[in-house]
Amino acid sequence: MNRPPLSVLLVEDHPTIARQVAGFLDGLGWQTDHAATGRLAIELATRHAYDVVLLDLNLPDIDGLEVCRQIKANAPSNVPVLMLTARDAFEDKARGFRDGADDYLTKPFDLRELALRCEALARRGQLRLRQELQVGPLTLLPREMRAAYEGAPLALTQTGFRILLQLCREHPHPVSRSVLVRHLWGDDPPDSDALKSHIYTLRKQLEQASGRKLLATILNLGYRLDLDAAPQDG
């Protein structure tokens, strides 16, 4: 069978299962990253765009349901999550779906079925992501992590794109600093005020592209896109 290559994040702390699953998916020509802890899974999923996340619920540091919630809240795109677990009771499955899971596969499972489910989830996710996010003159493509102003590409960093994506999703409402910090770095933010630096860079890039001050600071709260801002003099 000719399978399109997928990018998969495998979150599994059992080394034998991880080797078996990763080896099978690599054999299909897919790109597989592996995380043995919930913390690493959240870091990878919020910094890279995957087609599917395969998530074991029994992790050594963070419960898999919480990992799922964090990924769904903070990933750069709405990546599908397929939960892999020995918890087969209806109540466990219900909790998984309520916390954002897109599919559920109980152990032991057939690796061929796992691949089929991944393909089905990826197709659904790709159909959603083909839709551009259009906010006024701004166009964002979440999957490619690309943005444009009035059709002209914006040369944003990955972090700058993720900030702009969050601002566009919430527009015209403001986004608090705490929400942005959590979105970018989860529970382990940098010691320095990294957000302020990224906001400064993004603001200058938007001003250069538009001739307007599109990124407004809301005192004691955070930031908001001001798409009705007047053109700057000169």
C-alpha positions in Angstrom: 0.0 0.0 0.0 1.3 3.5 -0.9 1.1 5.5 2.2 1.8 9.2 2.4 4.6 10.0 4.8 3.4 11.5 8.1 5.2 13.3 10.9 4.3 11.6 14.2 5.1 12.4 17.9 5.2 9.1 19.9 4.7 9.7 23.6 5.5 6.4 25.3 7.7 5.6 28.4 7.9 1.8 27.9 11.1 1.4 25.9 10.1 -1.9 24.2 6.8 -0.6 23.0 8.4 2.7 21.9 11.0 0.8 19.8 8.3 -1.4 18.2 6.0 1.4 17.3 8.7 3.8 16.1 10.4 1.0 14.1 7.1 0.1 12.4 6.3 3.7 11.5 9.9 4.5 10.4 9.5 1.4 8.1 6.6 3.2 6.4 8.8 6.1 5.7 7.2 8.3 8.3 9.1 10.8 10.5 8.8 9.8 14.2 9.9 11.8 17.2 9.8 10.1 20.6 9.2 11.5 24.0 9.3 9.3 27.1 7.9 11.9 29.5 4.9 14.2 29.5 7.1 17.3 29.9 9.2 16.5 26.8 6.0 15.7 24.9 4.5 19.1 25.6 7.7 20.8 24.7 8.0 19.0 21.3 4.3 19.3 20.4 4.2 23.0 21.1 7.4 23.7 19.1 6.8 21.5 16.1 3.9 20.8 13.7 3.0 17.1 13.7 0.4 15.3 11.7 -0.6 13.1 14.7 0.4 12.6 18.4 0.4 9.1 19.8 -0.1 9.5 23.5 0.3 6.9 26.2 -1.7 7.8 29.3 0.6 6.2 31.9 3.6 8.5 31.9 6.2 8.8 34.7 5.9 12.6 35.4 2.5 14.0 34.1 -0.8 12.2 33.6 -1.5 11.6 29.9 -4.8 13.4 30.1 -3.1 16.6 31.3 -0.5 16.2 28.6 -3.4 16.0 26.1 -5.0 19.1 27.5 -1.7 21.0 27.3 -1.0 19.9 23.7 -4.5 20.9 22.6 -4.3 24.2 24.2 -0.7 25.2 23.1 0.3 23.4 19.9 0.8 25.6 16.9 -2.0 23.7 15.1 -4.9 21.6 16.2 -2.9 18.3 16.0 -5.0 15.1 16.3 -4.2 13.0 19.4 -4.6 9.3 19.4 -4.5 7.9 23.0 -2.7 4.5 23.5 -3.5 2.9 26.8 -4.4 -0.2 28.7 -7.3 1.6 30.4 -10.2 0.1 28.5 -13.1 1.0 30.8 -15.8 3.2 29.2 -15.2 5.9 31.9 -11.5 6.1 31.0 -12.4 6.5 27.3 -15.0 9.1 28.1 -12.4 11.1 30.1 -10.0 10.9 27.3 -12.4 12.2 24.7 -13.5 15.0 27.0 -9.9 16.1 27.5 -9.4 16.4 23.8 -8.5 13.0 22.4 -9.5 12.5 18.8 -9.2 8.7 18.9 -8.5 5.9 21.4 -6.7 2.6 21.0 -6.3 0.1 23.8 -3.2 -2.1 24.3 -2.3 -4.5 22.9 -3.0 -3.2 19.4 -2.2 -4.2 15.9 0.5 -1.9 14.4 -1.3 -2.0 11.1 -4.5 -0.7 12.7 -2.5 2.0 14.4 -1.1 3.2 11.0 -4.6 3.3 9.5 -6.0 5.3 12.4 -3.0 7.7 12.1 -3.8 8.2 8.4 -7.5 8.8 9.0 -6.7 11.4 11.7 -4.1 13.1 9.6 -6.5 13.4 6.7 -9.1 15.1 9.0 -6.5 17.4 10.4 -5.1 18.4 7.0 -8.6 19.2 5.7 -9.1 21.6 8.7 -5.7 23.1 8.2 -6.1 23.9 4.5 -8.5 26.6 5.6 -6.5 29.9 5.9 -7.0 32.0 9.0 -7.9 35.4 7.6 -8.0 38.4 10.0 -8.3 41.7 8.2 -5.2 42.1 6.0 -3.4 39.2 7.8 -3.4 35.7 6.4 -2.0 32.8 8.4 -1.4 29.2 7.4 -1.0 27.3 10.7 0.3 24.1 9.3 3.1 25.8 7.3 3.6 28.4 10.0 3.5 31.1 7.4 1.9 34.6 7.6 1.3 37.4 5.1 0.1 41.0 5.3 -2.0 42.0 2.2 -0.4 39.0 0.4 3.2 40.0 1.2 5.0 37.3 3.2 6.1 38.2 6.8 9.5 36.8 7.8 8.5 35.8 11.3 10.3 33.5 13.7 8.5 30.4 14.9 7.8 32.2 18.2 6.7 35.3 16.5 4.3 33.3 14.3 2.8 31.5 17.4 2.2 34.9 19.1 0.6 36.3 16.0 -1.6 33.2 15.6 -2.8 33.5 19.2 -3.6 37.2 18.7 -5.5 36.5 15.5 -7.5 33.7 17.0 -8.6 36.0 19.9 -9.1 39.1 17.8 -10.6 41.6 18.5 -10.1 40.7 22.2 -6.8 41.1 24.0 -4.6 38.2 25.1 -3.0 38.4 28.5 0.8 38.0 29.0 0.2 35.0 31.2 -1.8 33.2 28.5 1.0 33.9 25.9 3.7 32.8 28.2 1.9 29.5 28.9 1.1 29.1 25.2 4.8 29.5 24.3 6.6 27.8 27.1 4.1 25.8 29.2 5.0 25.6 32.9 8.7 26.2 32.3 9.1 29.8 31.0 12.5 31.4 30.5 14.0 33.3 33.5 14.3 36.5 31.5 11.4 38.5 30.0 11.6 36.7 26.7 8.0 37.5 25.8 8.8 41.2 25.8 11.6 40.7 23.4 9.5 38.6 21.0 6.7 41.1 21.2 9.1 43.9 20.3 10.4 42.1 17.3 6.9 41.1 16.1 5.6 44.7 16.6 8.4 46.1 14.4 7.8 43.5 11.7 4.1 44.3 11.5 4.8 48.1 11.5 7.3 47.7 8.7 4.9 45.6 6.6 1.8 47.8 7.2 3.0 51.3 8.1 0.7 51.1 11.1 1.0 50.2 14.8 -1.0 47.0 14.6 0.1 45.4 17.9 -1.2 47.3 20.8 -0.2 47.0 24.5 -3.1 46.9 26.9 -2.0 48.2 30.3 -1.9 45.7 33.1 -3.3 43.0 30.8 -1.4 42.0 27.6 -1.6 42.6 23.9 -4.2 43.0 21.1 -4.2 43.4 17.4 -5.4 46.9 16.4 -6.3 46.5 12.7 -8.0 49.9 12.6 -4.8 51.8 13.7 -4.1 55.0 11.8 -1.2 55.0 9.3 2.1 56.3 10.8 3.4 59.7 9.7 6.2 59.7 7.2 
